[in-house]
Structure formats: structure tokens, C-alpha cells
Amino acid sequence: MLIRERLEQYDFSNSERAIVDYILEAKINIRNMTTKEIAQAAFASPSTLVRIAQKLNYSGWNELKEEFLKEEEYLQSHFQNIDANLPFKRGDNIMTIAGKIAALKKEAIDDTLSLITHDDLQKALLIMRKASSIGIYAASNNLIISQEFQFHMSRIGKRVDMCQMQGDVVYTAYLAAPSSCALMISYSGETPILIKAAEMLKKHRIPIIVITNIGDSQLSKMADCVLRICTREKQYSKIATFTTDSSIAYLLDVIYSCLFALDYEKNLQVKIDSGRAIEEGRRRTTVEIIREEG
């Protein structure tokens, strides 16, 4: 759940609600305002701000303010000229639709890049590099997206396991090797079967990396490392999961590429040698730009 949503939904007192309503209206304009100035603007006392923060489980107002501003900056960046849920309209011609989908996917990637932090990405890479294997825990379309990641990783000798039957996810978590790690993918971060699997993994002390939205969720709370994805789509009111799919695919490509780069020369040689040994003579091309030299 986003901080904005928590502020909207929490049952605050009247004086607290007055400040919350002011904050939600002012948004990033509170950046340079002092506690006293915000309180005065809402006709309340500065101590009310502290109470609001504590009710939302923050240590104090400054921590809540910092996280709120971070969230608002993200929500106000990107996607200013295109709707992630309804990227094209009835009556748009086919080339207009083609252009809008291209713009949407580019925007989703830029949006995801803005959410990547060096420390979180590095932590995820260290966990995966150390692990004997990576178990992917996902549901529905996210499983399909993950298959390409599994394929790429297998080509550099890194084992990635996937459970294709959703009902067996918890069972797979129970049997996971102690030396493995888990990569869980959930846009909502609240998928019940994945939460059960995460509980099992935590019990067995298996490191968990979660790919999910920017908000607070049960999965993100259980993770050893969280990587955030583009958070723009509604649950149901959308044409398709265009931005979510593009965001997850991009992030998995980034993870694969960074792991590849950790042993660059070795992995590149393996790719070239295996490709030449397996594919040479099997496929031909008349296109000069893609033809391999003998």
C-alpha cells in the first residue's frame, strides 16, 4: 500500500485528519515547510504531525515526510502524456496505436530505471551469485515472463528453477535447498500463495529477493532485498499489463546482464563457443548484418 493510500484510509482524529488532508493536497510543496508551518496551515499543533507519523509506524515526522516526498516525486514523474491503463482510445488508427504502445513501453523502462538503486541491486546480485540455484516464485503471466530469464541464465551455467503449477509453490518452497535463494515476483505483493511460500522460505532461512510495486506489502516486509517495478496500473481497469510486463522483463534483463558482467570474459566465451558448436551449420542467413564470420 502506498503512503498516500495509508494516509487516506487511516482513521485519524479530526485534528490529525485536517493535517493529513492538507499534506495530500499540497503534496511536494511541503518539502521546504517546517513542522510548525504545516501545522499552522492546517490550524493544528506541531505535535500532531508526530502522532500521525507514529500511527503509521514511522519513528517521527521527518522520516514520514522524506518517504512521502520520495513517493510523490515518483508518482509525478513519467507517464505525463500517456495513460498506463488506457494507452490508446477507441477510434485510434493502427499506426497511432503502434506509436502509443512503443511510447508506453519506453516510459515503463525509464520509470523502472528511476526506481533502481545501486545498493539494492548489488545486494540482490550478491545473494544470487552466492546461491547454488535461484528459485523463481511467481504466478500467472509473471511465470511466462520469467522463462526467458531462466533460459538466459542456463546459457551461462546458472541454475534457475521454476514451479509451473501454482498449487505446488508452497511445496517447492518447503523442499528448497538451503544453499539456494528465492526470487519472488508479484505486482501487488499480496498474492496469498506467494506469501505462504515466503513464510516457508523464511522458516528455512533461505534469502528472498522480491520484485514488486513501490508500496508497502506483506512480501516486501519478508524480503531480504526488494527491487521495485513500475507502479502505474490499476488492478482491473486496464487494457493489458503492458507496463508491468515491460518493467519486470527489463529488470530481469538487468539482473541477468549484471550477473553476466561479474564473469564477463568467461561467460562471453561460453556463449560464443556453445553457440558455434550447437548452431553452426543449422541455420543460414542471406542478411549480411547478422551473418557470423567463419
Secondary structure as the mmCIF struct_conf table of DSSP 4:
data_model
#
loop_
_struct_conf.conf_type_id
_struct_conf.id
_struct_conf.beg_label_comp_id
_struct_conf.beg_label_asym_id
_struct_conf.beg_label_seq_id
_struct_conf.end_label_comp_id
_struct_conf.end_label_asym_id
_struct_conf.end_label_seq_id
HELX_RH_AL_P HELX_RH_AL_P1 ILE A 3 GLN A 9
BEND BEND1 TYR A 10 TYR A 10
HELX_RH_AL_P HELX_RH_AL_P2 ASN A 14 ALA A 26
HELX_RH_3T_P HELX_RH_3T_P1 LYS A 27 ILE A 30
TURN_TY1_P TURN_TY1_P1 ARG A 31 ASN A 32
HELX_RH_AL_P HELX_RH_AL_P3 THR A 35 ALA A 41
TURN_TY1_P TURN_TY1_P2 ALA A 42 PHE A 43
BEND BEND2 ALA A 44 ALA A 44
HELX_RH_AL_P HELX_RH_AL_P4 PRO A 46 LYS A 55
TURN_TY1_P TURN_TY1_P3 LEU A 56 ASN A 57
BEND BEND3 SER A 59 GLY A 60
HELX_RH_AL_P HELX_RH_AL_P5 TRP A 61 LEU A 75
TURN_TY1_P TURN_TY1_P4 GLN A 76 GLN A 76
BEND BEND4 SER A 77 HIS A 78
BEND BEND5 GLN A 80 ILE A 82
BEND BEND6 ALA A 84 ASN A 85
BEND BEND7 PHE A 88 PHE A 88
TURN_TY1_P TURN_TY1_P5 ARG A 90 GLY A 91
HELX_RH_AL_P HELX_RH_AL_P6 ILE A 94 LEU A 115
HELX_RH_AL_P HELX_RH_AL_P7 HIS A 118 LYS A 130
BEND BEND8 ALA A 131 SER A 132
STRN STRN1 ILE A 134 TYR A 137
TURN_TY1_P TURN_TY1_P6 SER A 140 SER A 140
HELX_RH_AL_P HELX_RH_AL_P8 ASN A 141 SER A 154
TURN_TY1_P TURN_TY1_P7 ARG A 155 GLY A 157
STRN STRN2 VAL A 160 MET A 162
BEND BEND9 MET A 165 MET A 165
HELX_RH_3T_P HELX_RH_3T_P2 GLN A 166 ASP A 168
HELX_RH_AL_P HELX_RH_AL_P9 VAL A 169 TYR A 174
TURN_TY1_P TURN_TY1_P8 LEU A 175 LEU A 175
TURN_TY1_P TURN_TY1_P9 PRO A 178 SER A 179
STRN STRN3 CYS A 181 ILE A 185
BEND BEND10 TYR A 187 GLY A 189
HELX_RH_AL_P HELX_RH_AL_P10 PRO A 192 LYS A 203
TURN_TY1_P TURN_TY1_P10 HIS A 204 ARG A 205
STRN STRN4 ILE A 208 THR A 212
BEND BEND11 ILE A 214 GLY A 215
HELX_RH_AL_P HELX_RH_AL_P11 GLN A 218 MET A 222
BEND BEND12 ASP A 224 ASP A 224
STRN STRN5 CYS A 225 ARG A 228
BEND BEND13 GLN A 235 ILE A 239
HELX_RH_AL_P HELX_RH_AL_P12 PHE A 242 LEU A 262
TURN_TY1_P TURN_TY1_P11 ASP A 263 ASP A 263
HELX_RH_AL_P HELX_RH_AL_P13 TYR A 264 GLU A 279
TURN_TY1_P TURN_TY1_P12 GLU A 280 ARG A 282
BEND BEND14 THR A 286 THR A 286
HELX_RH_3T_P HELX_RH_3T_P3 GLU A 288 ILE A 290
HELX_LH_PP_P HELX_LH_PP_P1 ARG A 291 GLU A 293
#
